[in-house]
Every structure is written in structure tokens, then in C-alpha cells.
Amino acid sequence: MGRFARRRGVASVTEQALYDLSPALRLMGMGLVVAMGPLAWLWLRGRGQSPARRLQALTLLTLFLTFDLVMFGAFTRLTDSGLGCPDWPGCYGKASPVGARAHIAAAQQAMPTGPVTHGKAWVEMV
């Protein structure tokens, strides 16, 4: 039936979630799978060791991964890799609310109480 359903001659809008969390959940799942590798190695390596020694190894692994995260973040920032489109959604002034009038109207018609409005477009794109 699509987005609009006809019921007894009256068009009604079907419900649609405001937020789609599936990409975030997939990313968290991938992160969990990646993190399980070093943690499994640490667990297998420290099976016969004392709890204090295992805690020390876990602390060192955590410090290394945190340092790694900071270094990759600094590299991304210093090479301007994170600034592909600094004024999104404007992207260097190539999009404006005037040129997107039809798209904004279509989005408002599809979701009248949704996140897209003409006022918000002017604030974010100018």
C-alpha cells in the first residue's frame, strides 16, 4: 500500500518511526565483534594467571586502545579528513531553501509533524 493508505474514501498517513536506529545498532554490533578479538585473546592468555595480573593486562590493553583512538582522531582532524562538508547541509552554499522548496514541501506533506520545515531549512542552510 505504500505510505498512504485509502480507508473508506479517506486518505490516511501510515505511521513511520521518527528515528531509524538500525545503522547505529549495526555499528555497535560490529564494534562488539571487533572488540571481542582482543578480549578473547586476553582471556585465553590469562587463564592460569592471578586476578591482579589479568586486571593489569586488561588495563594495558585499554590504555593502548584509547591511545590508538586518540591518535587516529588526531590524524583525521589534522589531515582535514573530517571536514569534507563543513557547513552541511549547505555544502559550500550549493543548496538553499529556495532551491529545495519542492523537496521541503514534499517532506512536510509526507510527515506534517516531522523534522523538516521551511523555518528549520532557512536556519540550517543559511
Backbone torsions as a table, in degrees:
resi	resn	phi	psi	omega
1	MET	NA	-26.0	177.9
2	GLY	85.2	-158.6	-175.4
3	ARG	-73.5	-37.0	-178.6
4	PHE	-106.7	133.0	179.4
5	ALA	-120.3	140.5	178.6
6	ARG	-96.4	125.9	176.0
7	ARG	-130.4	111.3	177.5
8	ARG	52.3	43.7	174.6
9	GLY	84.2	-2.4	-178.8
10	VAL	-113.6	127.7	178.0
11	ALA	-79.9	130.9	177.1
12	SER	-127.0	149.7	-179.6
13	VAL	-89.7	129.3	177.0
14	THR	-74.4	154.0	-178.2
15	GLU	-71.9	143.1	179.2
16	GLN	-141.0	136.7	-179.0
17	ALA	-66.4	141.7	178.0
18	LEU	-73.7	-31.8	-177.9
19	TYR	-122.7	136.5	174.7
20	ASP	-107.6	103.0	-176.4
21	LEU	-90.8	1.2	-176.6
22	SER	-62.4	-38.7	176.7
23	PRO	-63.3	-39.2	179.1
24	ALA	-66.4	-39.6	178.8
25	LEU	-67.0	-38.4	176.4
26	ARG	-64.2	-41.6	179.1
27	LEU	-64.2	-42.1	177.8
28	MET	-64.5	-38.0	177.4
29	GLY	-64.0	-42.6	177.6
30	MET	-63.8	-41.1	177.6
31	GLY	-62.1	-39.2	177.9
32	LEU	-64.4	-42.7	178.9
33	VAL	-63.9	-43.2	179.7
34	VAL	-66.1	-39.4	-178.8
35	ALA	-70.6	-26.0	-178.4
36	MET	-68.1	-25.5	178.6
37	GLY	-60.0	-60.7	179.0
38	PRO	-63.2	-34.9	179.5
39	LEU	-68.1	-38.4	177.0
40	ALA	-65.9	-41.7	177.3
41	TRP	-60.5	-44.1	179.8
42	LEU	-63.3	-41.9	-179.2
43	TRP	-66.7	-44.6	-179.9
44	LEU	-66.5	-36.4	-179.0
45	ARG	-69.7	-33.8	-173.7
46	GLY	-103.8	22.6	-177.7
47	ARG	-61.4	-39.5	-176.7
48	GLY	-94.2	4.6	-175.6
49	GLN	-93.7	166.0	179.5
50	SER	-72.8	158.7	179.0
51	PRO	-59.5	-35.0	179.3
52	ALA	-65.5	-39.5	179.8
53	ARG	-68.1	-39.4	177.6
54	ARG	-65.8	-38.6	177.4
55	LEU	-64.3	-38.8	177.8
56	GLN	-63.6	-43.0	178.9
57	ALA	-64.9	-41.2	177.8
58	LEU	-64.1	-39.4	178.2
59	THR	-64.1	-43.9	178.8
60	LEU	-64.3	-40.6	177.3
61	LEU	-63.2	-42.5	178.8
62	THR	-64.0	-42.8	177.9
63	LEU	-62.4	-42.7	179.0
64	PHE	-62.5	-47.0	-178.7
65	LEU	-66.0	-35.1	177.1
66	THR	-67.3	-44.3	176.8
67	PHE	-60.8	-41.7	177.7
68	ASP	-60.6	-43.6	178.8
69	LEU	-62.2	-43.5	179.4
70	VAL	-65.3	-41.5	-179.6
71	MET	-65.7	-42.9	178.1
72	PHE	-66.9	-36.2	176.1
73	GLY	-64.5	-41.8	178.2
74	ALA	-65.5	-41.7	178.1
75	PHE	-60.9	-44.7	179.6
76	THR	-61.6	-43.3	-177.9
77	ARG	-71.0	-43.4	-175.4
78	LEU	-73.3	-22.1	176.1
79	THR	-92.7	8.1	-178.9
80	ASP	57.9	24.6	178.4
81	SER	-70.1	-26.4	-179.4
82	GLY	-84.8	0.6	-176.7
83	LEU	-112.7	39.5	-179.9
84	GLY	-61.2	-34.8	179.1
85	CYS	-146.3	82.6	-171.8
86	PRO	-68.2	-23.5	-178.0
87	ASP	-113.3	39.9	179.9
88	TRP	-56.7	138.7	7.9
89	PRO	-90.5	7.3	-179.9
90	GLY	-71.6	-37.0	-179.1
91	CYS	47.4	70.8	177.8
92	TYR	63.6	34.2	173.9
93	GLY	74.0	15.6	-178.7
94	LYS	-86.2	-5.7	176.5
95	ALA	-127.6	140.7	178.2
96	SER	-142.4	158.2	177.3
97	PRO	-61.4	-27.4	179.5
98	VAL	-67.0	-45.9	-179.6
99	GLY	-73.9	-19.2	-177.9
100	ALA	-102.7	17.0	-175.9
101	ARG	-56.1	-44.3	-178.7
102	ALA	-66.7	-39.4	180.0
103	HIS	-67.9	-40.6	178.3
104	ILE	-64.9	-42.9	179.0
105	ALA	-63.3	-40.2	178.5
106	ALA	-65.5	-39.7	178.8
107	ALA	-67.0	-39.5	177.7
108	GLN	-67.0	-36.0	179.2
109	GLN	-69.6	-37.8	179.8
110	ALA	-69.5	-40.2	-179.8
111	MET	-135.7	87.5	-175.5
112	PRO	-58.5	-32.4	179.1
113	THR	-103.0	18.7	-176.4
114	GLY	-78.6	-173.5	-173.9
115	PRO	-80.3	-4.2	-175.7
116	VAL	-105.0	119.9	175.5
117	THR	-139.1	160.6	178.3
118	HIS	-63.2	-42.0	179.9
119	GLY	-61.5	-44.3	179.5
120	LYS	-65.9	-37.1	178.3
121	ALA	-62.1	-42.3	178.9
122	TRP	-64.3	-42.1	-179.0
123	VAL	-65.0	-43.0	-174.8
124	GLU	-82.5	-24.8	-174.1
125	MET	-101.4	-9.2	-178.5
126	VAL	-108.2	NA	NA
